[in-house]
Amino acid sequence: MTQVVLGENEGIESALRRFKREVAKAGIFQDMRKKRHFETPLEKEKRKAVARHKQNHRSRSYYRQTANNSTSNK
């Protein structure tokens, strides 16, 4: 549970900003979106497969970029 203690001379706007920052840092919104609807085991596996594919694609493109930069400098 995220809590924000209001300072003595602190305005409500700044306290609300601090609260939003703490909630985002704790990952409450992401968890809430994830649990909004029931996800079947098949859907969960598909989602994880897509995430793995994206991660592999990003890492491959990063290595290609660094390899191209190192060969072009020679």
N, CA, C and O atoms as a GROMACS GRO file, in nm:
protein
  296
    1MET      N    1   0.084  -0.117   0.000
    1MET     CA    2   0.000   0.000   0.000
    1MET      C    3   0.088   0.124   0.000
    1MET      O    4   0.179   0.137   0.082
    2THR      N    5   0.062   0.214  -0.091
    2THR     CA    6   0.140   0.336  -0.104
    2THR      C    7   0.077   0.445  -0.020
    2THR      O    8  -0.044   0.468  -0.026
    3GLN      N    9   0.162   0.511   0.058
    3GLN     CA   10   0.114   0.620   0.142
    3GLN      C   11   0.200   0.743   0.122
    3GLN      O   12   0.321   0.732   0.097
    4VAL      N   13   0.138   0.859   0.131
    4VAL     CA   14   0.210   0.985   0.124
    4VAL      C   15   0.164   1.069   0.242
    4VAL      O   16   0.044   1.097   0.257
    5VAL      N   17   0.258   1.108   0.325
    5VAL     CA   18   0.226   1.192   0.440
    5VAL      C   19   0.237   1.337   0.398
    5VAL      O   20   0.339   1.380   0.343
    6LEU      N   21   0.132   1.412   0.423
    6LEU     CA   22   0.126   1.552   0.384
    6LEU      C   23   0.212   1.635   0.478
    6LEU      O   24   0.197   1.628   0.600
    7GLY      N   25   0.302   1.715   0.420
    7GLY     CA   26   0.387   1.802   0.500
    7GLY      C   27   0.308   1.915   0.562
    7GLY      O   28   0.192   1.938   0.526
    8GLU      N   29   0.371   1.985   0.654
    8GLU     CA   30   0.300   2.091   0.727
    8GLU      C   31   0.252   2.203   0.635
    8GLU      O   32   0.136   2.244   0.642
    9ASN      N   33   0.340   2.252   0.549
    9ASN     CA   34   0.304   2.362   0.458
    9ASN      C   35   0.298   2.315   0.313
    9ASN      O   36   0.316   2.394   0.220
   10GLU      N   37   0.272   2.187   0.293
   10GLU     CA   38   0.271   2.132   0.158
   10GLU      C   39   0.132   2.141   0.096
   10GLU      O   40   0.031   2.115   0.162
   11GLY      N   41   0.128   2.179  -0.030
   11GLY     CA   42   0.001   2.188  -0.099
   11GLY      C   43  -0.048   2.051  -0.143
   11GLY      O   44   0.030   1.956  -0.152
   12ILE      N   45  -0.176   2.042  -0.171
   12ILE     CA   46  -0.237   1.915  -0.212
   12ILE      C   47  -0.186   1.873  -0.350
   12ILE      O   48  -0.176   1.754  -0.378
   13GLU      N   49  -0.153   1.971  -0.435
   13GLU     CA   50  -0.105   1.939  -0.570
   13GLU      C   51   0.030   1.867  -0.564
   13GLU      O   52   0.051   1.768  -0.635
   14SER      N   53   0.120   1.916  -0.482
   14SER     CA   54   0.251   1.851  -0.473
   14SER      C   55   0.241   1.714  -0.407
   14SER      O   56   0.313   1.622  -0.444
   15ALA      N   57   0.151   1.701  -0.310
   15ALA     CA   58   0.131   1.570  -0.247
   15ALA      C   59   0.072   1.472  -0.347
   15ALA      O   60   0.109   1.354  -0.347
   16LEU      N   61  -0.019   1.518  -0.431
   16LEU     CA   62  -0.078   1.432  -0.533
   16LEU      C   63   0.027   1.389  -0.635
   16LEU      O   64   0.028   1.274  -0.678
   17ARG      N   65   0.116   1.481  -0.674
   17ARG     CA   66   0.227   1.446  -0.765
   17ARG      C   67   0.318   1.341  -0.703
   17ARG      O   68   0.357   1.245  -0.770
   18ARG      N   69   0.351   1.358  -0.574
   18ARG     CA   70   0.435   1.259  -0.505
   18ARG      C   71   0.365   1.124  -0.499
   18ARG      O   72   0.429   1.020  -0.517
   19PHE      N   73   0.233   1.125  -0.474
   19PHE     CA   74   0.158   1.000  -0.467
   19PHE      C   75   0.158   0.929  -0.602
   19PHE      O   76   0.180   0.808  -0.609
   20LYS      N   77   0.134   1.003  -0.709
   20LYS     CA   78   0.135   0.944  -0.843
   20LYS      C   79   0.271   0.885  -0.876
   20LYS      O   80   0.280   0.777  -0.936
   21ARG      N   81   0.378   0.954  -0.838
   21ARG     CA   82   0.512   0.905  -0.863
   21ARG      C   83   0.539   0.776  -0.785
   21ARG      O   84   0.599   0.683  -0.839
   22GLU      N   85   0.495   0.770  -0.660
   22GLU     CA   86   0.513   0.649  -0.578
   22GLU      C   87   0.434   0.531  -0.634
   22GLU      O   88   0.483   0.418  -0.635
   23VAL      N   89   0.313   0.557  -0.681
   23VAL     CA   90   0.229   0.451  -0.739
   23VAL      C   91   0.293   0.398  -0.866
   23VAL      O   92   0.295   0.277  -0.889
   24ALA      N   93   0.346   0.488  -0.950
   24ALA     CA   94   0.411   0.444  -1.073
   24ALA      C   95   0.537   0.366  -1.041
   24ALA      O   96   0.565   0.266  -1.107
   25LYS      N   97   0.613   0.409  -0.941
   25LYS     CA   98   0.736   0.341  -0.904
   25LYS      C   99   0.708   0.201  -0.848
   25LYS      O  100   0.785   0.108  -0.870
   26ALA      N  101   0.596   0.187  -0.777
   26ALA     CA  102   0.559   0.058  -0.717
   26ALA      C  103   0.502  -0.039  -0.821
   26ALA      O  104   0.494  -0.159  -0.795
   27GLY      N  105   0.463   0.011  -0.938
   27GLY     CA  106   0.411  -0.075  -1.044
   27GLY      C  107   0.266  -0.116  -1.023
   27GLY      O  108   0.224  -0.220  -1.072
   28ILE      N  109   0.190  -0.036  -0.951
   28ILE     CA  110   0.052  -0.070  -0.920
   28ILE      C  111  -0.035  -0.062  -1.045
   28ILE      O  112  -0.121  -0.148  -1.064
   29PHE      N  113  -0.015   0.038  -1.129
   29PHE     CA  114  -0.098   0.052  -1.250
   29PHE      C  115  -0.076  -0.064  -1.346
   29PHE      O  116  -0.172  -0.115  -1.404
   30GLN      N  117   0.050  -0.105  -1.365
   30GLN     CA  118   0.078  -0.216  -1.456
   30GLN      C  119   0.012  -0.343  -1.404
   30GLN      O  120  -0.045  -0.420  -1.481
   31ASP      N  121   0.019  -0.365  -1.274
   31ASP     CA  122  -0.041  -0.484  -1.214
   31ASP      C  123  -0.193  -0.480  -1.228
   31ASP      O  124  -0.256  -0.583  -1.255
   32MET      N  125  -0.251  -0.362  -1.210
   32MET     CA  126  -0.396  -0.347  -1.221
   32MET      C  127  -0.442  -0.377  -1.364
   32MET      O  128  -0.542  -0.446  -1.385
   33ARG      N  129  -0.368  -0.326  -1.464
   33ARG     CA  130  -0.405  -0.352  -1.604
   33ARG      C  131  -0.392  -0.500  -1.636
   33ARG      O  132  -0.475  -0.556  -1.709
   34LYS      N  133  -0.288  -0.562  -1.582
   34LYS     CA  134  -0.264  -0.703  -1.611
   34LYS      C  135  -0.374  -0.791  -1.553
   34LYS      O  136  -0.411  -0.892  -1.613
   35LYS      N  137  -0.427  -0.754  -1.437
   35LYS     CA  138  -0.527  -0.836  -1.369
   35LYS      C  139  -0.670  -0.792  -1.395
   35LYS      O  140  -0.762  -0.840  -1.330
   36ARG      N  141  -0.688  -0.700  -1.489
   36ARG     CA  142  -0.822  -0.648  -1.516
   36ARG      C  143  -0.915  -0.758  -1.568
   36ARG      O  144  -1.032  -0.763  -1.531
   37HIS      N  145  -0.863  -0.845  -1.656
   37HIS     CA  146  -0.941  -0.954  -1.712
   37HIS      C  147  -0.867  -1.084  -1.689
   37HIS      O  148  -0.744  -1.086  -1.678
   38PHE      N  149  -0.943  -1.193  -1.682
   38PHE     CA  150  -0.880  -1.323  -1.664
   38PHE      C  151  -0.805  -1.361  -1.791
   38PHE      O  152  -0.854  -1.341  -1.902
   39GLU      N  153  -0.686  -1.415  -1.772
   39GLU     CA  154  -0.604  -1.455  -1.884
   39GLU      C  155  -0.587  -1.607  -1.879
   39GLU      O  156  -0.535  -1.661  -1.781
   40THR      N  157  -0.630  -1.674  -1.985
   40THR     CA  158  -0.617  -1.820  -1.987
   40THR      C  159  -0.470  -1.858  -1.999
   40THR      O  160  -0.388  -1.776  -2.042
   41PRO      N  161  -0.434  -1.981  -1.963
   41PRO     CA  162  -0.295  -2.022  -1.976
   41PRO      C  163  -0.243  -2.011  -2.119
   41PRO      O  164  -0.126  -1.979  -2.140
   42LEU      N  165  -0.328  -2.038  -2.219
   42LEU     CA  166  -0.288  -2.026  -2.358
   42LEU      C  167  -0.257  -1.881  -2.393
   42LEU      O  168  -0.157  -1.852  -2.459
   43GLU      N  169  -0.343  -1.789  -2.350
   43GLU     CA  170  -0.319  -1.647  -2.376
   43GLU      C  171  -0.192  -1.599  -2.307
   43GLU      O  172  -0.117  -1.519  -2.363
   44LYS      N  173  -0.167  -1.648  -2.185
   44LYS     CA  174  -0.047  -1.610  -2.112
   44LYS      C  175   0.078  -1.657  -2.185
   44LYS      O  176   0.175  -1.583  -2.195
   45GLU      N  177   0.075  -1.780  -2.237
   45GLU     CA  178   0.190  -1.834  -2.310
   45GLU      C  179   0.213  -1.757  -2.439
   45GLU      O  180   0.327  -1.730  -2.476
   46LYS      N  181   0.104  -1.720  -2.509
   46LYS     CA  182   0.118  -1.641  -2.631
   46LYS      C  183   0.178  -1.504  -2.602
   46LYS      O  184   0.265  -1.457  -2.675
   47ARG      N  185   0.132  -1.440  -2.494
   47ARG     CA  186   0.183  -1.309  -2.457
   47ARG      C  187   0.332  -1.317  -2.424
   47ARG      O  188   0.410  -1.230  -2.464
   48LYS      N  189   0.371  -1.420  -2.352
   48LYS     CA  190   0.512  -1.436  -2.316
   48LYS      C  191   0.597  -1.466  -2.439
   48LYS      O  192   0.711  -1.421  -2.448
   49ALA      N  193   0.542  -1.544  -2.534
   49ALA     CA  194   0.616  -1.574  -2.657
   49ALA      C  195   0.639  -1.448  -2.739
   49ALA      O  196   0.748  -1.428  -2.794
   50VAL      N  197   0.538  -1.364  -2.746
   50VAL     CA  198   0.552  -1.237  -2.820
   50VAL      C  199   0.657  -1.149  -2.752
   50VAL      O  200   0.738  -1.085  -2.819
   51ALA      N  201   0.656  -1.146  -2.619
   51ALA     CA  202   0.753  -1.065  -2.546
   51ALA      C  203   0.895  -1.118  -2.568
   51ALA      O  204   0.988  -1.040  -2.585
   52ARG      N  205   0.911  -1.251  -2.569
   52ARG     CA  206   1.043  -1.309  -2.595
   52ARG      C  207   1.090  -1.273  -2.736
   52ARG      O  208   1.206  -1.240  -2.756
   53HIS      N  209   0.998  -1.282  -2.833
   53HIS     CA  210   1.032  -1.249  -2.971
   53HIS      C  211   1.077  -1.104  -2.982
   53HIS      O  212   1.177  -1.074  -3.048
   54LYS      N  213   1.005  -1.012  -2.917
   54LYS     CA  214   1.042  -0.870  -2.922
   54LYS      C  215   1.178  -0.849  -2.858
   54LYS      O  216   1.261  -0.774  -2.911
   55GLN      N  217   1.203  -0.914  -2.743
   55GLN     CA  218   1.330  -0.896  -2.674
   55GLN      C  219   1.445  -0.949  -2.760
   55GLN      O  220   1.550  -0.885  -2.769
   56ASN      N  221   1.427  -1.066  -2.822
   56ASN     CA  222   1.531  -1.122  -2.908
   56ASN      C  223   1.556  -1.033  -3.029
   56ASN      O  224   1.671  -1.013  -3.069
   57HIS      N  225   1.450  -0.979  -3.086
   57HIS     CA  226   1.463  -0.891  -3.202
   57HIS      C  227   1.542  -0.765  -3.165
   57HIS      O  228   1.628  -0.720  -3.241
   58ARG      N  229   1.512  -0.707  -3.047
   58ARG     CA  230   1.584  -0.587  -3.003
   58ARG      C  231   1.731  -0.616  -2.983
   58ARG      O  232   1.816  -0.537  -3.025
   59SER      N  233   1.762  -0.728  -2.920
   59SER     CA  234   1.903  -0.758  -2.892
   59SER      C  235   1.978  -0.788  -3.022
   59SER      O  236   2.094  -0.750  -3.036
   60ARG      N  237   1.914  -0.856  -3.116
   60ARG     CA  238   1.980  -0.884  -3.244
   60ARG      C  239   2.007  -0.755  -3.320
   60ARG      O  240   2.114  -0.739  -3.378
   61SER      N  241   1.911  -0.664  -3.322
   61SER     CA  242   1.931  -0.539  -3.395
   61SER      C  243   2.039  -0.455  -3.328
   61SER      O  244   2.113  -0.384  -3.396
   62TYR      N  245   2.049  -0.460  -3.196
   62TYR     CA  246   2.154  -0.386  -3.125
   62TYR      C  247   2.291  -0.440  -3.163
   62TYR      O  248   2.383  -0.362  -3.190
   63TYR      N  249   2.306  -0.572  -3.166
   63TYR     CA  250   2.436  -0.630  -3.201
   63TYR      C  251   2.472  -0.603  -3.347
   63TYR      O  252   2.589  -0.585  -3.380
   64ARG      N  253   2.371  -0.600  -3.433
   64ARG     CA  254   2.398  -0.567  -3.574
   64ARG      C  255   2.448  -0.424  -3.585
   64ARG      O  256   2.542  -0.397  -3.661
   65GLN      N  257   2.387  -0.332  -3.510
   65GLN     CA  258   2.429  -0.193  -3.514
   65GLN      C  259   2.572  -0.179  -3.467
   65GLN      O  260   2.652  -0.111  -3.531
   66THR      N  261   2.606  -0.242  -3.353
   66THR     CA  262   2.741  -0.228  -3.301
   66THR      C  263   2.843  -0.296  -3.393
   66THR      O  264   2.956  -0.248  -3.406
   67ALA      N  265   2.804  -0.407  -3.456
   67ALA     CA  266   2.896  -0.473  -3.549
   67ALA      C  267   2.919  -0.387  -3.673
   67ALA      O  268   3.032  -0.378  -3.721
   68ASN      N  269   2.816  -0.324  -3.723
   68ASN     CA  270   2.831  -0.237  -3.840
   68ASN      C  271   2.916  -0.115  -3.807
   68ASN      O  272   2.995  -0.071  -3.890
   69ASN      N  273   2.900  -0.060  -3.690
   69ASN     CA  274   2.977   0.058  -3.652
   69ASN      C  275   3.125   0.023  -3.634
   69ASN      O  276   3.212   0.102  -3.670
   70SER      N  277   3.152  -0.093  -3.580
   70SER     CA  278   3.294  -0.129  -3.557
   70SER      C  279   3.363  -0.164  -3.688
   70SER      O  280   3.483  -0.138  -3.700
   71THR      N  281   3.294  -0.223  -3.786
   71THR     CA  282   3.359  -0.258  -3.914
   71THR      C  283   3.373  -0.134  -4.002
   71THR      O  284   3.467  -0.127  -4.081
   72SER      N  285   3.285  -0.038  -3.990
   72SER     CA  286   3.294   0.082  -4.075
   72SER      C  287   3.406   0.175  -4.029
   72SER      O  288   3.454   0.256  -4.108
   73ASN      N  289   3.448   0.165  -3.902
   73ASN     CA  290   3.554   0.251  -3.851
   73ASN      C  291   3.691   0.206  -3.896
   73ASN      O  292   3.786   0.284  -3.888
   74LYS      N  293   3.706   0.083  -3.942
   74LYS     CA  294   3.837   0.031  -3.979
   74LYS      C  295   3.879   0.074  -4.117
   74LYS      O  296   3.987   0.037  -4.163
   0.00000   0.00000   0.00000
